[in-house]
Amino acid sequence: MASSKKRRRKLNVFRALLLALLVLVMVLVGAGAGFTIGVIRTMPDWQPDKLQMAMTTFIYDKDGQLVEELHGEQNRIIVPLEQIPGDLQNAVIAIEDARFHQHYGVDLKAILRALWINLRSGSIREGGSTITQQLAKNAFIEKPERTLKRKIQEALMALKLERTYTKEEILESYLNIVYLGPGTYGVEAASRLYFGKSVSNLNLAECAMLAGLIQSPANYDPRYHEEAAKNRQVQVLNNMVKYGYITPEQAEKAREQKLEYREAATTKAEKFPYFIDAVIDEAGRLLESQGIEAAELYRGGLKIYTTLDPKIQAEMEKVYADKSNFPTSSSDRLVESAMVVLDPTTGEVRGVVGGRDYTTRRGFNRAIQAERQPGSTIKPLVVYGPALEKGYPPAFVIDDVPVTFPGTPKPFSPVNYDGRYRGLISMREAVRWSVNIPAVKMLNTIGIDTGLEFGRRLGLPLKDEDRNLALALGGLTTGVSPLQMAAAYGAFANQGIYITPHFVTKITDRNGQDLLVNKPQRREVMSEQVAYLMTDILETVVMSGTGTNAQIGRPVAGKTGTTSLPDTPEFKGLNGQKDAWFVAYTPELVGAVWMGYDQTDAKHYLKNVAGGGYPALIWKKVIGAALKGQPVKDFPRPGGIIYADVDAKSGLLPSDLTPKEFIVKEIFTQNMLPQKISDVWFQAEVCTTSGQLASPNCPDVTTGVFLKRPDGYNGPVKPEDAFLEAPAEVCTLHGGGDDSMMGQVSICTDPRHNGELILANIPEPGESGGCPSQYIKHVKLPPEKTPTQYCNLPDHQISKDTSGSGNQETGPPAPNLTAHLEVGPNVSQPKVILRWELPEKGDFLFSIERSSQGSNRKSLAIVKDTTYTDTSVKPGFTYRYRVIALEANSKSGTPSNEVTIAIPRR
């Protein structure tokens, strides 16, 4: 019975593996066959003997109405191979297809080499397409794609082309069809565009530059990307040497040759040409970002939907065609101007004018490509905007008096454009009248890096080299364009949201299928409260400041700006401007206007042209017409905004002494509202006859209220509010007694003495310190009226010099002390950072001394470092510091200079 059972066969592993392998091979063969059939069945309907020409692309405005057509044929000029220089033919072969004369349409070696390079780099660094494959793609494929199937189809067509045409015919067709820039196909059109001459007249250097464009005309355009184009030219020349077309000496000579670019004049007046140029530029970049060649703009039959508002654009061109809207130009050159109008809620550009005359297709568009100094229009973007963000309210007071900041190579002493010094003014008033000194002081207070970072958030191309106080006045390394300024101001109008400005909303293929939908970047750059506060300040500029010419009967917020002529010998003795700006917005639109000469020199500069003049009037005409008939809108006010009365001279709550004329209503957020009472006013008795501080002998005395400036000022120029200060001298008319009995004494008039007669501390030889010279007044008083009390202010005390003489030790060198205050309304604890330097090295210790109101100097610490941070300071106090250099093995010491730091009140 057991023998009758079937014996179970054991599984043979080898047979199983063989069976699986056979199944896998069959699957792969089937898949390969299916793929091959798919490639063949989806081949384009093409005829090798009929090269395909470009299809028209259509451009539409924001409402979908046709605006312009782009015809590829318009800028293609066919030339025979005999008219194309051999250097250009060889340059193209050397950089695009080195084995062109050896392969039969497909170069397997090039494909394998490109595959190896791309695998090693982890990205697409090199392609393997031959010139024949590129010709097939450009001539017969409607929608080029970077897929394996499409590459195989290109290869099959290339093999067929090689059987149909000679190598010379293929090269000639390729050089006449290849895309070389916006609207430019073929080497003849490209030669005329970039060099202003026929291709037959190009030299070796120009041939190499032209050949280098083929890979990416947008990135290697030598007019806008000179460095990248030069590097590409060098690569082409190196390849020509490598493959034996030229000698190293010829390549070196071509590398050193400086090329001149000339643009051909347009022969046809386009509709809205500056806007169309901007659309072409942006659409080309968008297509290339999706792996689609920019050449499709002129041959792909695309539909480009834009942000254009024809009504606004037409009004802009009408205004710019009227000479009366511009100042008188020089006889040989126009005063130029450019303008951008965009919707701040979307970032969509509604209109653009890049110059007063459009003479060159795809020429220089000042509205987008210019780099001009923005002048005072930058103040809200790098000074007052970030100051508001740090918690400084519009009522914050800054002293507009002459000031000098240390700097390299020379100190920086900003001046006001009108030569006036207004004294204690609020942030709002400083913006209203575009006062320079408060802007520089404010930037110094908040920190240059704070202003730089805020401006970059708003899209300004600020560089590290701009990290200096001149940033507050628009002194930039390069400059900005009207488009960048309009977009930056748009963030204020859009409740703190910055949107990248753009001209294109979407692009479809000829069948209406979306190729791309443009979704610009949106980012919150400030709170809506900060944006509203800045808008409220800028409304003052237009209502009653430097921008009144822009009033259009509806809410407008804006800023004027001008830049001075360079401080160079060429402009010595000339009075004029280099640039004039006006940037402003309504709730619906924002516009930026620039005016000036393209090249400023001693014969070409603006004369008596301010941003509030011609630029503001241009803005008014364009925006006024654009919004005509539309309902008036107010800027939307966010929550958390309050109003309160403040003292205009302190920014604090009014005191009982604050004169009524200096009580103003100001806007705040809840956190900004001041909590302290103003302390800048005091009472003093004045002789009614002499107007000087009353002496005991004055028969008629009145009590007046006077301004006590927080910080003194130096120099011969007094601020305009100096008349509010108490008299500096005691009455000399009623000093009493005989003049012969009068004696001259020195009085300290520091406001902290509240008008009391106090003798000044004047150092003798060998002493230092004492009352500052600006507070010392020499008066004549009778003996019985001469005060006996000397100034007891801690910072006015006299100290003995520690330096010896004769054979005594000279002691260590005097340190050079500087101080920096880190403080802000949102900083919990202010701190003072001290740093000092010595002219020579040595083994020294340093004693840090500090004094404040009502206290003598005290030593805070003894250190070996050359820096110290004092965190024990209090808001509302003024501190004076000095550092004593001590020799470690002796008692001799040398004091540094003294620095004063005032801690702002919260």
ABEGO torsion letter per residue (X at the ends): XAAABBBBBBBBAAAAAAAAAAAAAAAAAAAAAAAAAAAAAABBBBBAABBBBBBBBBBBBAAGBBABBBBAAAABBBBBAAABBAAAAAAAAAAABAAAAABAGBBAAAAAAAAAAAAAAGBBABBABBAAAAAAAAAABABBBBBAAAAAAAAAAAAAAAAABBAAAAAAAAAAABBAEBGBBEAAAAAAAAAGBBAAABBAAAAAAAAAAAABAAAABAAABAAAAAAAAAAAAAAAAAAGABBAAAAAAAAABBBBBBBBBBABBBBGAAAAAAAAAAAAAAAAAAGBBAAAAAAAGBBBBBABBAAAAAAAAAAAABAAABBBBBAABBBBBBBBBBBAAAGBBABBBAEABBABBGBBBAAAABBBBAEAAAAAAAAAAAAAAAGBBAABBBBBBBBBBBBOABBBBBBBAAGBBAEBBBAAAAAAAGBAAAAAAAAAAAEAAAAAAAAAAAGBBBBAAABBAAAAAGBBABEBBAAAAAAAAAAAAAGGBBBBBBABABBBBAAGBBABBBBBBBBBABBAAAAAAAAAAAAAAAAABAAAAABAGBBBBBBBBBBBBBBBAAABGBBBBABBBBBBBBAABBBBBBBEBABBBAABBBBGBBAABAAAAAAAAAAAAAABGBBBBBBBBBBGBBBBBBBAAAGBBBBAABBAAABBBBBBBAAABBABBBAABBBBBBBAAAGBBBBAABABBBBBBBBBBABBBBEABBBAAAAABBBABBBAAAAEEBAAABBBBBBBABAAAGGBBBBBBBBBBGBBEEBBAAABBBBBBBAAABBABBBABAAABBBBBABBBEABBAEBBBBBBBBBBBBBAABABBBBBBBBBBABBEBBBBBBBBBBBGBBBBBABBBABABBBBAABBBGBBBBBBBBBBBAABABBBBBBBBBBBBBBX
